């Protein structure tokens, strides 16, 4: 008798109750807190500080820019700008400007 990937996943994570195609449906898996998902340190920046991100591809750069746009809309009174760093292939900087 062979063990399927779904059965192994059920043993590791908890109770798999049903399978839909190749995607297991699981019960009682805790949802991660949003703060644990934050990738970039926007909240830690003071005015005139920045952080740099080495982007893997254009999609990654768009993700950084999108994150800055969201923080601009949701972080009252604080503004961020993203600029590509000259003489690098894929580095962008994010500055807090207010």
C-alpha positions in Angstrom: 0.0 0.0 0.0 1.5 3.4 -1.0 0.9 6.6 0.9 -0.3 9.6 -1.3 0.9 13.1 -0.9 -2.5 14.0 0.5 -2.2 11.4 3.3 1.3 12.6 4.2 0.1 16.2 4.3 -2.8 15.2 6.5 -0.3 13.5 8.9 1.8 16.6 9.0 -0.7 19.4 9.3 -3.8 17.8 10.8 -7.1 16.4 9.6 -7.5 16.4 5.9 -11.2 15.8 5.4 -11.7 15.7 1.7 -9.7 15.9 -1.6 -10.7 18.0 -4.6 -8.5 17.0 -7.5 -4.9 17.3 -6.2 -5.7 20.0 -3.6 -6.4 18.8 -0.1 -9.1 20.5 2.0 -8.0 20.8 5.6 -9.8 21.6 8.9 -8.4 23.5 11.9 -5.4 25.1 10.3 -4.7 28.4 12.0 -4.7 31.6 9.9 -1.4 33.5 10.1 -1.5 36.9 11.7 -1.2 39.6 9.0 1.8 41.1 10.8 3.8 37.9 10.2 3.3 38.3 6.4 4.9 41.8 6.2 7.9 41.7 3.9 9.0 45.3 3.9 9.8 47.5 6.9 7.6 50.5 6.1 6.4 50.9 9.7 10.0 51.2 11.0 11.0 54.0 8.6 11.5 57.6 9.9 11.4 60.6 7.5 14.5 60.5 5.2 15.2 56.9 5.9 15.1 54.2 3.2 15.4 50.5 2.6 16.7 48.7 -0.5 15.2 45.7 -2.2 17.1 43.5 -4.7 14.2 42.5 -7.0 14.2 39.1 -8.6 12.2 40.2 -11.7 9.7 42.9 -12.9 6.9 41.2 -10.9 8.8 41.5 -7.7 9.5 45.2 -8.4 5.8 45.8 -9.1 5.1 44.1 -5.7 7.4 46.6 -3.9 5.8 49.5 -5.7 2.3 48.2 -5.0 3.1 47.8 -1.3 4.3 51.5 -1.2 1.1 52.6 -2.8 -1.0 50.7 -0.2 1.1 52.2 2.6 0.6 55.7 1.1 -3.2 55.2 1.2 -3.4 53.5 4.6 -0.7 55.2 6.8 -2.1 58.7 7.5 0.4 61.5 7.0 3.2 59.2 5.9 4.3 59.2 2.3 6.7 56.8 0.6 8.4 56.9 -2.8 10.1 54.1 -4.8 13.0 54.7 -7.1 15.1 52.3 -9.2 18.8 52.6 -8.1 21.1 53.7 -10.9 23.9 51.4 -12.0 22.2 48.3 -10.7 20.3 45.7 -12.6 17.4 45.2 -10.3 17.6 47.2 -7.0 14.9 49.6 -5.9 14.9 51.9 -2.9 11.9 52.9 -0.8 12.1 56.3 1.0 9.8 57.8 3.6 9.4 61.4 2.6 6.9 62.6 5.2 
